[in-house]
């Protein structure tokens, strides 16, 4: 996908493999270290002012030790012509910790798509702790897609703090298949009426991987809607955790909020813990949550076997269908196709016939 690209290696901006020349008018895209020196007053108005979660320990750690990061600012009424790609790479040449801090601001009526990729190489242990503060102002539209592909020697943490203004549109999707331990946390606050958020994610884990997703959606004002859809596939001795909470304030009437987490266990030793919560103080709302955990349907497997598929191909097809149903919520088809490729769910008739 053709993108404006910023690459961070071991927590620091690497201009030699980045591409931020020829930026369109109305887009500011620069390293945090440079922005702090040149735009200190602008950053002061936003950094540290995003919605807060219950526990801010890792945020504070990031604030104390932040290496570098990206500052993305889109001016009023500007729609960016192509996605912005933020890449965080770990060289893994020696044990290390990286604390990357991003700031994203879309002013009134702006529109942008941001892609973020985490990757690492080698066999040295790495602690990655990324924080992103996002402000989507009135009538602005942001699509944010994240892919975590780090090595099994990585302890990966990423936290997103999102503020939505009046009529703002926010779509995010988190794909996670790497790291020994991965935790993704989203705290999103509706601060303006008639805003909408569509939040989703998929993870696949095996061996002894641990994957944790935590969300907290805060409805402070009326007439806002949010949909959360997450799915996980767990094999071997891996473990997944989902904690999701929707908070509706007394004044947030006409709220429409829905949360769903579905998990598929491929092993008797895999474990999934799900804890969806609703905390509602308004009386004119539509709110729902659901969680299911199960294994592959033996009747569906048998049906596919009777149609000539091998057991391996049948299992592959069922897993692909389970995950792709959520990937299809991604509105950018180019990104959805990339996610299916990473997940190995781009199943074709030819590949199944060859099993």
Secondary structure, DSSP 8 states (H G I E B T S, - for coil): --EEEEEEETTEE-GGG-B--S--TTEEEEEHHHHHHH-HHHHHTTTT-S---S--HHHHHHHHH--B-EEEEE-TT-B-SSEEEEEEEE--SS-EEE-BEEEEEE-TT-EEEEEEEEEE-SSS-EEEEEEEEEEE-TT-EEEEEEEE---TTEEEEEEEEEEE-TT-EEEEEEEE---SEEEEEEEEEE-STT-EEEEEEEEEE-TT-EEEEEEEEEE-SSS-EEEEEEEEEE-TT-EEEEEEEEEE-TT-TT-EEEEEEEEEE-STT-EEEEEEEEEE--SS-EEEEEEEEE---HHHHHHHHHTT--HHHHHHHHHHHHHHHHHTT-S-HHHHHHHHHHHT----HHHHHT-
